[in-house]
Amino acid sequence: MSHKPYFPSEGRDREAILAQMRELKEKDMNWRDGRIFSLVFSAGDEVLELLKEAHALFMSENGLNPGAFPSLRKFETEVIAMAAELLGGNASTVGNMTTGGTESILMAVKAAREYAYARNPQLKDPEIVLPVTAHPAFDKACHYFQLTPIHVPVKDDFRADVAAFKRAISSRTVLCVGSAPSYPQGVIDPIAEMADIAREKEIPFHVDACVGGFMLPFVRKLGYPVRDFDFSVPGVTSISADLHKYAYAAKGASVVLYRDAELRRHQFFVYTEWPGGIYPSPTMVGTRPGGSIAAAWAVMNFLGESGYLRIAKAVMETTRKMIAAIDAMEDVYVLGQPDMSIFAIGSETLDIYAIGDEMSLMGWHMDRQQNPACLHVTMNYGHVEGHERFLADLETAVKKARKLNWSKVSTKVTVGLVKGLSKVLPEKVFSKLVSSGSGTPKGGQTPKRTAAMYGMIGSLPNRGDVESMVLDFMDQTYRVDSPEK
Ligand SMILES: *Cc1c(COP(=O)(O)O)cnc(C)c1O
């Protein structure tokens, strides 16, 4: 870089900075109109205002040193106590707040690994056993902590195959995992059966309730059937549950809970030899954001059980209506029997990604899933009002997808796709992806229609190509835009 226009030599005007930021926000996806799923959880403006105030009050405080900020220690320990009450814990249950589901999962995996090494210092090539539907945070944990993930299939109902799970456990297994519910299809694994097997073999069992932990207890209380998934199941030794999802807290807040203090001890880190002093750190990060901790405590106290029940009721009633309406439509259906407010839409007759494209063109942001191909919906309080518009638009999208002359459109889509991807693909992969590429298309926007891309990516035999393609994409993404843009 020959010029340096990013870091201003003189500070800029406060109003100009804020105006620029507001302007940039205009171009972001507008989650307030309820057309975006799973990235934002909203319980309305009243909660949002409270979160802002609570967050701002403790924005500068640091949860790394609970001695310096007893307020944060109180918030954290009480949030953990509230979560433990909701999730079948008792006086022995312990835990910590983390900055998110991934950090909670990293901690549970790390604790289980250290626990295994403590019991068997000769342990070689440790593994964790998890259903294919478990969140990639577990694979990330394996990537970071040198473990091998052993993925087991799910059955036709998208719940873990218990027999396959049992077979996958070996003398190297340090942790078993189930989800409540799994993210892709929103179904709860057979936790009780799985945890029983793990318990018999004296292996810790983690329940990933990141997305369900602050929803399922209320769903059950409302009278919906919810199978046992928490500490009420004897073999369950740890649970992750995200506050920044269905607890509607500010981002950067989750909990990891342990059945007892012995296991959690292996989560902690202490370094005693540092010239800077003895350094104890409970979780992955060093500095811990006081704002997120405080905001979580605030919203839980503000809503209380009755508030969460009221919200969960509205979300569940809307979800059930949507699932019934989608199942009544031709050519699309909801996969499996979702246990709460997360579900996936598939099609046997149409290209579901093309339906996703039509939804994108109408302003809906839905995740594309694979194996099987489907679209993902996470319903939260922010979606209750707009659900009829969603159903009407889905109906329209299905009609359009039905009319698509696919062979004709796909050429057009491929051209758009080539424009979008050519920038980010390595030559080698690019030529493999697009055999009929003519010339080098320049720049261009991310294509709105991505069905062809997902189709192609899904059918690439070599997953290593996909990985390197995505790595290149990430490399490009995390580079600053040129100033003239
Ligand atoms: C969201 C989620 C995670 C990861 O949480 P982050 O807060 O995104 O790190 C893990 N598991 C499940 C089931 C999730 O839905």
The ligand as a MOL file (V3000), in Angstrom:
LIG
                    3D

  0  0  0     0  0            999 V3000
M  V30 BEGIN CTAB
M  V30 COUNTS 15 15 0 0 0
M  V30 BEGIN ATOM
M  V30 1 C -25.5060 -20.7810 16.9780 0
M  V30 2 C -25.1350 -22.1680 17.3360 0
M  V30 3 C -23.8410 -22.4850 17.7790 0
M  V30 4 C -22.6990 -21.4850 17.7600 0
M  V30 5 O -22.9690 -20.3160 18.4130 0
M  V30 6 P -22.2440 -18.9330 18.0580 0
M  V30 7 O -22.8200 -18.0090 19.0610 0
M  V30 8 O -22.5900 -18.6020 16.6550 0
M  V30 9 O -20.7770 -19.1140 18.2380 0
M  V30 10 C -23.6120 -23.7720 18.1840 0
M  V30 11 N -24.5770 -24.7110 18.1260 0
M  V30 12 C -25.8210 -24.4470 17.6820 0
M  V30 13 C -26.8390 -25.5310 17.6420 0
M  V30 14 C -26.1290 -23.1720 17.2540 0
M  V30 15 O -27.3570 -22.9040 16.7860 0
M  V30 END ATOM
M  V30 BEGIN BOND
M  V30 1 1 1 2
M  V30 2 1 2 3
M  V30 3 2 2 14
M  V30 4 1 3 4
M  V30 5 2 3 10
M  V30 6 1 4 5
M  V30 7 1 5 6
M  V30 8 2 6 7
M  V30 9 1 6 8
M  V30 10 1 6 9
M  V30 11 1 10 11
M  V30 12 2 11 12
M  V30 13 1 12 13
M  V30 14 1 12 14
M  V30 15 1 14 15
M  V30 END BOND
M  V30 END CTAB
M  END
